Each structure stands twice: as C-alpha cells, then as structure tokens.
Amino acid sequence: MTQTSANIADDALDLLRATHERINHMRVLFNSIIKDLEHGKSNDVAELANLGGFLGYDWANYVDCEVEKMQKTLDSAEVAK
C-alpha cells in the first residue's frame, strides 16, 4: 500500500501532537525538580534529572526515525511521478 502525501501529512500532525504532549510531560518533570530543590531535601534531583535525560534522548530518537521514514516515503512518491 502506497502512502499519499495526505497520509504523510496526517502522520506528521500526529507526531506533532504527540511531541506537544511529551513536551508537557518534560515541563512537569522539570517543575518537579525545581520543587524538590526548593522544598525537599533534594533526594530525587539526580533521579529526576536522569529520567529527563533519558526521555529527551528517547523522544529525539523516535522523532528522528519517524521523520526519516516520512522523508523516504515522500522521496519515493516523487520518483514515482
């Protein structure tokens, strides 16, 4: 089954929506780090920061793979024309 440009655009919008959600999760995580520093004994700062680093790396890798997949599909569609 060949994807059309419209299908790829839909996939791109889904990726943007999911990225927006992930950015909101990261915002909450960083706010938790700030609160732990301000109000806690900073027991969880290192773990929260490590989690943030992992989530950022993981999402960046996923987005890179999705963009590459969409680009290959678009390139194939252009060659087929």
N, C-alpha and C positions, 0 to 999 in steps of 0.2 A: 504494500500500500504506500503510495507516494503522498508525502505531506505537501500541502499547498502553502503558499505564503500566509494565507489567513490562519491556517493551523499553527504555523510557527509564531505568528503574532499572538495568538491565544496562549501558546506555551510561554512566550516571553512575558506576557501580562501576568500569568500565574506565577512565574518566577519572581517578578517584581512584587507581587502581593505577599508571597512567602518571605521575601527578603525584608519587606517592611515589618512583618511580624517578628522575624528574627532580630532585627534592629531594636524593636521594642523590648524583646527579651534581654538583649545586651544592656539596654538602658536600665532595666530593673536590676540586673546583676551589678552594674557599676554603682547604682544607688545603694545597694546592699553593702557594698564595700565601704562606701562613704559612711553609712550609718554605723557599721561595725567599728570603723576607726573613731567616730565621734562619740559613740555611746557604749561601745563594748570594750572588751579588753583586747580587741584585735586578734582574737583567737582564730578567726576564719578568713582573715585577709589573704593569706597565701593560697589557701584552697580556692577561694572565690576567684582570685586573680588567675590561677592556673586553669580553672574552669572557663573563664572568659577567653583566655588564650586558645584553649582547645576549641571552643565554639567558634571563635573567629576564624581559625585555621580551617576547621571542618567546613564551615559555610562557604568560605572563599574557594576551597577546592571544589565543592559541589557546584557553585555558580560557574567556575571556570569550565568544568566538564559540560554543563548544560549549554553554555554559550558556544563552546566548540562544536557540540552536536548540532545546534541550530545553524551555525555558520556552514558546516559541511552540508547540511540539508539544503540551505539556500544556494550554496555554490553548485550543488548537483542540479537543482532546479534551473539555474541559469544556463548550465551546459546543455540541458535537455531542450531548451527553447530553440 
